[in-house]
């Protein structure tokens, strides 16, 4: 019997209200127990992590692995390596690949390649519409059988509301959520940063916050109409968060996420025309950042997710308006999230909740997100106090597009375990 005993960790498991020093015993890839002073004789392997924090493995429900079709930016292997180095043991990858993940054959390709790489759980998100074109509902039922956990057209937002209603109904019948990139594309068309004073000064066409807010209101109204479960991705504006809060109070089945870049940076990061600060939705104002933090504090925002979006240097080293949207997020997930704890916005347990059990609930996964006995032994161990400067050499992704490059960060993953197997070791 393969057994592993982790000694001396300070365990934070919000799903079980555990926040104290304990040992963890793992057998055959499953959690056996978390108790104080488990005898070393009960395990064949022992790892001492005295002074470090141990949590359930992080779950990132919004990522782009670019595989199949755009492997020069990222592939399932490099994405997995980067994920586990960031403490992520499970992730959902969006459907905007080439070919699009709108049929079971692409779903099976992703699952099979992830199985061979065997570093982290990869849960495919199927396309809502065929080819992400917003014209015809994709083969959702067949993709569910093949292994998708949710559907989304991501940035290619369907503008046909009747089709959206039918798609929400269809997804509901299979018991899976719709991950919504909520946006009125007619209002945001041609925009490259937040619309406002700064965009005017810089001469960059803007994306008004109302584009996100109108899209959010529409998606929520259709969810209320159909009873479908929706999850709103990368919320960035105060107005959108107010709409979501009201919907939750009314009992609409809606959850939402905020990315680390949207609670860490403002539109001021664009002043130098750094294309690594270009993403969709764009970085917003200081008031919006405060609203994002407050939504996390109040529990309006359920999840922290990265929207990890790799792009090559050649693609980003162009004029700002010609550059693609998106930044990588795996290497900075932990240190930026820990800043919320340092600022007193979240407790450590609340931060872990938004990285573990809450995202697990969104995608209906019961064997991850907690250290309950019998659950899969997916574990993240980190040092919240270790400082480091993020260099390209530390980034396992093929792409290095992040505005946090060469910046000093605090909080570093030391050990990542998936199904009882050590998949990243930085002890």
MARNU-77925 format. One record per residue (C-alpha): x, y, z; residue number from 1. Coordinates in steps of 0.02 Angstrom, whole numbers. Example, Ala and Ser with C-alpha at 12.3 -4.5 7.8 and 13.67 -1.06 7.14 Angstrom:
MARNU-77925
(r (615 -225 390) 1)
(r (684 -53 357) 2)
END
This chain:
MARNU-77925
(r (0 0 0) 1)
(r (69 170 -52) 2)
(r (57 290 96) 3)
(r (119 466 129) 4)
(r (120 559 294) 5)
(r (135 748 294) 6)
(r (197 809 463) 7)
(r (190 978 549) 8)
(r (80 1079 431) 9)
(r (-40 1217 480) 10)
(r (-197 1153 395) 11)
(r (-330 1268 324) 12)
(r (-483 1176 258) 13)
(r (-637 1290 256) 14)
(r (-753 1149 203) 15)
(r (-723 1065 372) 16)
(r (-690 1223 473) 17)
(r (-513 1163 508) 18)
(r (-379 1292 544) 19)
(r (-245 1219 655) 20)
(r (-83 1119 655) 21)
(r (-112 937 605) 22)
(r (-35 794 510) 23)
(r (-111 720 352) 24)
(r (-109 535 309) 25)
(r (-133 482 127) 26)
(r (-155 305 62) 27)
(r (-174 254 -121) 28)
(r (-206 433 -176) 29)
(r (-344 468 -48) 30)
(r (-353 566 114) 31)
(r (-363 444 261) 32)
(r (-364 569 404) 33)
(r (-303 737 468) 34)
(r (-255 724 651) 35)
(r (-127 787 774) 36)
(r (30 682 795) 37)
(r (-4 537 678) 38)
(r (133 406 710) 39)
(r (265 395 574) 40)
(r (247 205 578) 41)
(r (80 222 487) 42)
(r (161 279 323) 43)
(r (293 218 201) 44)
(r (344 396 156) 45)
(r (356 550 267) 46)
(r (370 734 221) 47)
(r (402 864 355) 48)
(r (328 1034 314) 49)
(r (343 1117 484) 50)
(r (300 1302 475) 51)
(r (208 1291 309) 52)
(r (23 1306 269) 53)
(r (-69 1157 194) 54)
(r (-235 1174 103) 55)
(r (-341 1074 -18) 56)
(r (-269 1091 -194) 57)
(r (-316 1253 -279) 58)
(r (-450 1242 -413) 59)
(r (-445 1367 -557) 60)
(r (-608 1361 -654) 61)
(r (-560 1486 -789) 62)
(r (-405 1452 -895) 63)
(r (-348 1440 -1075) 64)
(r (-226 1301 -1117) 65)
(r (-225 1336 -1307) 66)
(r (-220 1150 -1346) 67)
(r (-268 1094 -1478) 68)
(r (-221 1221 -1610) 69)
(r (-116 1357 -1528) 70)
(r (22 1254 -1450) 71)
(r (154 1388 -1483) 72)
(r (70 1489 -1344) 73)
(r (38 1346 -1222) 74)
(r (-5 1162 -1223) 75)
(r (-79 1042 -1097) 76)
(r (92 989 -1032) 77)
(r (166 1163 -1006) 78)
(r (0 1227 -942) 79)
(r (-5 1085 -816) 80)
(r (175 1117 -761) 81)
(r (138 1301 -736) 82)
(r (-24 1262 -644) 83)
(r (51 1143 -516) 84)
(r (196 1265 -487) 85)
(r (60 1389 -441) 86)
(r (-22 1267 -321) 87)
(r (-164 1223 -439) 88)
(r (-213 1039 -440) 89)
(r (-374 1056 -542) 90)
(r (-422 1174 -682) 91)
(r (-556 1204 -812) 92)
(r (-497 1247 -988) 93)
(r (-603 1352 -1104) 94)
(r (-664 1295 -1274) 95)
(r (-582 1426 -1386) 96)
(r (-459 1304 -1461) 97)
(r (-434 1256 -1644) 98)
(r (-534 1152 -1678) 99)
(r (-657 1223 -1552) 100)
(r (-708 1105 -1412) 101)
(r (-887 1096 -1475) 102)
(r (-895 907 -1500) 103)
(r (-849 750 -1402) 104)
(r (-694 709 -1506) 105)
(r (-605 869 -1451) 106)
(r (-664 842 -1271) 107)
(r (-591 666 -1273) 108)
(r (-427 729 -1348) 109)
(r (-404 853 -1205) 110)
(r (-448 725 -1071) 111)
(r (-334 592 -1145) 112)
(r (-186 709 -1163) 113)
(r (-211 772 -985) 114)
(r (-216 591 -925) 115)
(r (-49 556 -1009) 116)
(r (32 712 -936) 117)
(r (-45 668 -767) 118)
(r (6 823 -671) 119)
(r (-161 903 -629) 120)
(r (-346 873 -657) 121)
(r (-402 955 -818) 122)
(r (-589 976 -840) 123)
(r (-639 1034 -1014) 124)
(r (-770 1169 -1037) 125)
(r (-872 1138 -1194) 126)
(r (-928 1272 -1315) 127)
(r (-1104 1337 -1293) 128)
(r (-1126 1359 -1481) 129)
(r (-1048 1273 -1631) 130)
(r (-884 1354 -1679) 131)
(r (-915 1487 -1545) 132)
(r (-1016 1575 -1680) 133)
(r (-1173 1605 -1578) 134)
(r (-1284 1532 -1714) 135)
(r (-1322 1352 -1664) 136)
(r (-1312 1261 -1498) 137)
(r (-1164 1142 -1486) 138)
(r (-1173 954 -1452) 139)
(r (-1187 982 -1264) 140)
(r (-1260 811 -1220) 141)
(r (-1125 716 -1312) 142)
(r (-989 825 -1236) 143)
(r (-1060 795 -1061) 144)
(r (-1046 607 -1094) 145)
(r (-866 635 -1152) 146)
(r (-822 732 -994) 147)
(r (-856 920 -1000) 148)
(r (-905 1000 -834) 149)
(r (-979 1163 -900) 150)
(r (-1015 1259 -1061) 151)
(r (-959 1431 -1117) 152)
(r (-926 1531 -1273) 153)
(r (-806 1635 -1168) 154)
(r (-760 1797 -1258) 155)
(r (-865 1756 -1411) 156)
(r (-1024 1809 -1320) 157)
(r (-1185 1752 -1405) 158)
(r (-1286 1907 -1447) 159)
(r (-1444 1810 -1494) 160)
(r (-1542 1811 -1331) 161)
(r (-1670 1683 -1388) 162)
(r (-1530 1561 -1431) 163)
(r (-1454 1599 -1261) 164)
(r (-1618 1556 -1176) 165)
(r (-1626 1388 -1266) 166)
(r (-1443 1353 -1226) 167)
(r (-1470 1391 -1041) 168)
(r (-1619 1273 -1041) 169)
(r (-1516 1139 -1126) 170)
(r (-1369 1156 -1006) 171)
(r (-1490 1149 -859) 172)
(r (-1560 983 -920) 173)
(r (-1385 908 -906) 174)
(r (-1354 983 -734) 175)
(r (-1202 1085 -786) 176)
(r (-1170 1272 -765) 177)
(r (-1147 1401 -901) 178)
(r (-989 1505 -878) 179)
(r (-1034 1678 -942) 180)
(r (-917 1809 -1013) 181)
(r (-1051 1941 -989) 182)
(r (-1033 2080 -1117) 183)
(r (-1132 2180 -1243) 184)
(r (-1014 2160 -1389) 185)
(r (-1097 2296 -1491) 186)
(r (-1055 2422 -1354) 187)
(r (-877 2362 -1323) 188)
(r (-832 2341 -1508) 189)
(r (-667 2422 -1555) 190)
(r (-616 2454 -1374) 191)
(r (-446 2411 -1301) 192)
(r (-447 2478 -1123) 193)
(r (-568 2549 -996) 194)
(r (-665 2696 -1067) 195)
(r (-638 2856 -970) 196)
(r (-523 3003 -943) 197)
(r (-364 2900 -959) 198)
(r (-415 2816 -1122) 199)
(r (-453 2989 -1193) 200)
(r (-283 3057 -1139) 201)
(r (-192 2905 -1209) 202)
(r (-292 2906 -1371) 203)
(r (-343 2723 -1351) 204)
(r (-523 2675 -1393) 205)
(r (-614 2625 -1235) 206)
(r (-730 2489 -1173) 207)
(r (-866 2566 -1063) 208)
(r (-911 2477 -900) 209)
(r (-1092 2477 -960) 210)
(r (-1046 2345 -1091) 211)
(r (-1009 2223 -950) 212)
(r (-1156 2280 -845) 213)
(r (-1284 2263 -984) 214)
(r (-1216 2090 -1024) 215)
(r (-1222 2040 -841) 216)
(r (-1403 2099 -823) 217)
(r (-1455 2003 -979) 218)
(r (-1371 1841 -927) 219)
(r (-1447 1851 -753) 220)
(r (-1621 1886 -821) 221)
(r (-1611 1734 -935) 222)
(r (-1546 1628 -791) 223)
(r (-1693 1685 -685) 224)
(r (-1812 1647 -828) 225)
(r (-1745 1471 -858) 226)
(r (-1686 1421 -684) 227)
(r (-1515 1381 -757) 228)
(r (-1358 1386 -652) 229)
(r (-1237 1519 -715) 230)
(r (-1065 1576 -661) 231)
(r (-1010 1749 -716) 232)
(r (-826 1756 -760) 233)
(r (-697 1892 -722) 234)
(r (-815 2025 -653) 235)
(r (-727 2194 -659) 236)
(r (-851 2334 -626) 237)
(r (-942 2402 -474) 238)
(r (-1105 2406 -570) 239)
(r (-1096 2223 -624) 240)
(r (-1062 2170 -445) 241)
(r (-1213 2268 -384) 242)
(r (-1321 2177 -513) 243)
(r (-1253 2008 -458) 244)
(r (-1281 2048 -274) 245)
(r (-1463 2093 -306) 246)
(r (-1488 1934 -409) 247)
(r (-1418 1826 -270) 248)
(r (-1536 1908 -146) 249)
(r (-1679 1864 -263) 250)
(r (-1626 1681 -268) 251)
(r (-1557 1674 -446) 252)
(r (-1434 1529 -466) 253)
(r (-1284 1639 -500) 254)
(r (-1105 1635 -439) 255)
(r (-959 1741 -496) 256)
(r (-771 1755 -496) 257)
(r (-644 1895 -487) 258)
(r (-469 1878 -557) 259)
(r (-311 1929 -462) 260)
(r (-270 2059 -594) 261)
(r (-440 2142 -574) 262)
(r (-420 2160 -385) 263)
(r (-235 2205 -396) 264)
(r (-216 2328 -541) 265)
(r (-305 2480 -609) 266)
(r (-309 2555 -783) 267)
(r (-155 2655 -733) 268)
(r (-52 2500 -782) 269)
(r (-91 2546 -963) 270)
(r (-6 2717 -952) 271)
(r (157 2649 -1020) 272)
(r (64 2559 -1162) 273)
(r (119 2392 -1088) 274)
(r (23 2263 -1189) 275)
(r (40 2142 -1044) 276)
(r (-87 2253 -956) 277)
(r (-214 2227 -1095) 278)
(r (-351 2104 -1054) 279)
(r (-538 2078 -1075) 280)
(r (-627 2141 -978) 281)
(r (-501 2281 -961) 282)
(r (-421 2345 -803) 283)
(r (-540 2470 -726) 284)
(r (-537 2616 -603) 285)
(r (-485 2625 -421) 286)
(r (-670 2626 -372) 287)
(r (-697 2465 -469) 288)
(r (-548 2382 -385) 289)
(r (-619 2432 -216) 290)
(r (-787 2360 -267) 291)
(r (-703 2196 -319) 292)
(r (-617 2183 -150) 293)
(r (-779 2225 -59) 294)
(r (-873 2092 -159) 295)
(r (-743 1963 -105) 296)
(r (-759 2024 75) 297)
(r (-950 2015 74) 298)
(r (-957 1847 -15) 299)
(r (-1042 1917 -170) 300)
(r (-890 1854 -266) 301)
(r (-879 1667 -234) 302)
(r (-720 1621 -325) 303)
(r (-546 1684 -369) 304)
(r (-495 1622 -543) 305)
(r (-349 1672 -653) 306)
(r (-417 1680 -832) 307)
(r (-241 1617 -876) 308)
(r (-223 1673 -1058) 309)
(r (-52 1640 -1135) 310)
(r (8 1739 -1286) 311)
(r (180 1735 -1367) 312)
(r (304 1879 -1357) 313)
(r (286 1912 -1543) 314)
(r (98 1934 -1524) 315)
(r (116 2053 -1377) 316)
(r (264 2154 -1445) 317)
(r (156 2261 -1559) 318)
(r (58 2423 -1544) 319)
(r (-65 2420 -1400) 320)
(r (-219 2419 -1511) 321)
(r (-151 2272 -1613) 322)
(r (-105 2162 -1465) 323)
(r (-215 2017 -1408) 324)
(r (-309 2025 -1243) 325)
(r (-250 1922 -1095) 326)
(r (-113 1882 -969) 327)
(r (-49 1724 -887) 328)
(r (-109 1697 -709) 329)
(r (-43 1535 -634) 330)
(r (122 1601 -562) 331)
(r (40 1748 -474) 332)
(r (-121 1670 -407) 333)
(r (-57 1635 -232) 334)
(r (45 1792 -194) 335)
(r (-88 1911 -261) 336)
(r (-226 1819 -168) 337)
(r (-124 1826 -7) 338)
(r (-119 2015 -25) 339)
(r (-305 2013 13) 340)
(r (-265 1928 179) 341)
(r (-127 2051 218) 342)
(r (-245 2196 183) 343)
(r (-377 2124 299) 344)
(r (-504 2099 160) 345)
(r (-511 1910 181) 346)
(r (-458 1793 318) 347)
(r (-340 1654 266) 348)
(r (-484 1531 275) 349)
(r (-594 1641 166) 350)
(r (-456 1656 36) 351)
(r (-435 1467 33) 352)
(r (-623 1444 19) 353)
(r (-626 1547 -141) 354)
(r (-484 1442 -213) 355)
(r (-548 1270 -162) 356)
(r (-721 1219 -104) 357)
(r (-816 1361 -189) 358)
(r (-749 1327 -365) 359)
(r (-776 1140 -334) 360)
(r (-959 1176 -299) 361)
(r (-978 1280 -458) 362)
(r (-926 1132 -566) 363)
(r (-1014 1002 -457) 364)
(r (-855 912 -404) 365)
(r (-874 824 -236) 366)
(r (-707 733 -218) 367)
(r (-598 888 -226) 368)
(r (-593 1055 -134) 369)
(r (-581 979 40) 370)
(r (-470 865 144) 371)
(r (-616 756 201) 372)
(r (-571 572 227) 373)
(r (-603 478 65) 374)
(r (-574 630 -45) 375)
(r (-436 629 -174) 376)
(r (-272 687 -99) 377)
(r (-253 850 -195) 378)
(r (-150 965 -85) 379)
(r (-61 1133 -94) 380)
(r (75 1179 31) 381)
(r (147 1355 35) 382)
(r (250 1480 131) 383)
(r (151 1642 147) 384)
(r (304 1742 198) 385)
(r (432 1691 65) 386)
(r (476 1836 -50) 387)
(r (537 1813 -228) 388)
(r (558 1910 -388) 389)
(r (457 1834 -531) 390)
(r (577 1799 -675) 391)
(r (545 1716 -842) 392)
(r (646 1566 -784) 393)
(r (517 1535 -646) 394)
(r (372 1529 -769) 395)
(r (339 1356 -840) 396)
(r (213 1420 -969) 397)
(r (275 1441 -1146) 398)
(r (212 1621 -1138) 399)
(r (274 1749 -1012) 400)
(r (144 1885 -1037) 401)
(r (117 1959 -865) 402)
(r (133 2137 -800) 403)
(r (205 2064 -638) 404)
(r (365 2005 -722) 405)
(r (522 2056 -625) 406)
(r (416 2117 -480) 407)
(r (441 2063 -300) 408)
(r (300 1951 -238) 409)
(r (264 1872 -68) 410)
(r (197 1697 -42) 411)
(r (267 1546 -131) 412)
(r (206 1370 -168) 413)
(r (324 1240 -94) 414)
(r (238 1075 -132) 415)
(r (92 1021 -241) 416)
(r (16 848 -225) 417)
(r (-110 770 -345) 418)
(r (-195 606 -299) 419)
(r (-59 576 -169) 420)
(r (82 602 -295) 421)
(r (205 747 -275) 422)
(r (193 841 -440) 423)
(r (289 998 -389) 424)
(r (425 1010 -258) 425)
(r (507 1174 -209) 426)
(r (551 1130 -29) 427)
END
